[in-house]
Amino acid sequence: MTARSRPRSRPRPRTVVLAVAAAVAAGAVTYALPARGSAPAADGPPAVVRVDQAGYAVDEAKQAFVMGPEQDLDGAGFKLVDAHGRTVRTGPLGPRTGRWNRTYTSVRTVDLSAVDTPGTYRIELTGTASGSSPAFTIAAARDLMTPLVQDNVRFFRAQRDGADVPADILSRKPSHLADRRATVHAAPHYDRSGKKLLDERLTPVGGQVDVSGGFFDAGDFLKFTHTTSYSVAELLLARRSMPGAAGLSAETRHGLAWLDRMWDGSTGTLYAQVGIGAGNDTVRTDHDVWRLPEADDALDVPPGHPDRTIKDRPVFRAAEPGAPISPNLAGRMAAVFALAAQQTAHDDPGAARTWLAKAAAVYEHADTAPSGTLVTVFPHAFYPEEVWQDDMEFGATELALAAQALGDDRADAWRRQAAGWAKAYLDSDDKGTLGVADVSALAHTDLLTALNGSGTPGISPDALRADLRRQLDEGMARAAKDPFTAGAVYSEADAVPHTFGLVATARLYAKATGDHRYDAFAARQRGWALGANPWGTSFMVGAGETFPHCPSHQVANLAGSLDGTGAILRGAVVNGPNSAKDLDDPDSLNTFPTMRKCVANPPGGASWRDFDGRGAGYRDRMDAWQTAEPALDFTSVALLAFALTAS
């Protein structure tokens, strides 16, 4: 799906396995979580209160929502109660914003913007409705955001692959050590749907390379240059805003080290992927097994066995050695290396020049007249992308800023190239908003810095500012028609990361321009993702009272706690709401015999279906990958949004 203003789809099909390693199967345990909260009353559903469960910042707009039958809310009010049980504010419910579903026929607002005293609070309903909200905090922005950033960093630690993994998180053990000597293979061929591998066997085409380390992409164990470079870029930008954030520098270095391995400057080769996620009867894949990652190293299978591609994972190139590289990959890889150069320029100029040289080399290998499908991952359907000029703008912009920091005389040439790519993006037909398939917001804001108030031939600062407003105005237009003021499309994939993308864009825009017109919109979008939504859940593990307990994530499912306490995948951001029609179809879910059953019910409802509406649904269960799977890019854009809000 490539609609200009909608999130890109992210299908991750999996296949049910018939046999698995005995060691993994022996660890399977079945759990079922009880409902958190009460079921609807016999005479009808109670009203429910939805708040940003991570809290509201002092001096920002603070909005909560009440959802219930219209007749119950017409005469209702609220009181705000502090941690000592004292009522600190009362009032009537705000205006009706619309109807959610057949059960919850009215949504009303509660505006708490005038309350700026730090503390912990709950909203309690009065009058013709009863009910209360989860607890939430009001505090300074940095105090609120810092724990969220630290939890996001913890997720990246949990996603580490290779020898250097943290044993203190989900009992992680070294994994995929065979990636140190991985064999390069020809790019696989897929049918038009991207679900069926057409090759009977994968074809080795080169020697062995060290592609160990890095981060798992999502709930699986694949590693993609496309998504990792996007996420590491956002970690670097977050570190710029919060340089002292605990652990952030370490995870940035870990990601950079892997991306450095994926670029072989001596041959001009960019490696795009480690492992394979869609196969056939003769090529079994990462998505055919539910196991702990260290089980792959323990497999004892001979060459030619279908499971050999799980034990010895193939590596795929983005292009032939020395050949032009798909510009989306070349641009964002150049941006990452150039950002690394910028952030080391002061303390280690020698290392910074090395990063700049790598950035310049991969940028120069970009295919700037691509034909056919852009290279993202294999199969392309996992991460479809159409536009690429934004990536080239991003790469050229960061090269210009790095060169400027190092006194390199190429700065002006790169700045002019960045302006040209920005103009090409603005003239394209597939402009989007911040997400793994569109980095224009990151590129535009740094290009404004590089231009320093003056234009270059083909672009002006006003044009860049206007496109940033275009992205935010699209979200605001959707929010104006939505009962919960959601700015992203929640009946399609990637609603939550696109929501955090809008938050990050609003903060970047304000920082770059001094224009704060979108601040309240950003606060409402952050609130939607963290609990002020129809389902009343935060979509980040560990944030708030109600959050995902059953992420579709192999390590969390097999080695973690399933009751929301103790060893959880803290800091992981899940996809969140998606198309409701797919969620009750058993064939669309990930079902494996080795899964530990985990189904968490919502507070205030017999099932999550009670709160589904407008074509959207949400499930907190281990097999609902469409709503409950976390990913690198989901979490990195949230981390960036939190870091920018804190600063």
Beta strands, then each sheet from edge to edge (+ up, - down):
strand 1: 48-50
strand 2: 56-57
strand 3: 63-68
strand 4: 76-82
strand 5: 87-92
strand 6: 96-98
strand 7: 106-111
strand 8: 119-127
strand 9: 136-139
strand 10: 182-185
strand 11: 204-209
strand 12: 223-224
strand 13: 263-264
strand 14: 269-274
strand 15: 315-317
strand 16: 578-579
strand 17: 616-617
sheet 1: 1+ 3- 7+ 6-
sheet 2: 2+ 9+ 8- 4+ 5-
sheet 3: 11+ 10- 15- 14+ 12-
sheet 4: 11+ 10- 15- 14+ 13-
sheet 5: 16+ 17-
end
